Amino acid sequence: MREAFKGFDFGRVVRTLQQSGLLAPGADDKASRVKRIHARNVRVYVVQPEKLAAGRA
């Protein structure tokens, strides 16, 4: 996600996405979650696609 928002204030981007409901909250209301991918724990941001589609209507 950092690559997609390069040049922007990343903290502000994350807060805005959280406030709009586009990011699913992780543990302890953090923006990211730990997911197991290919036998490794990786920290990821979970985007809720249904919220993106709702914004288009």
Order of alpha helices (4+ residues) and beta strands (2+ residues): alpha-beta-beta-alpha
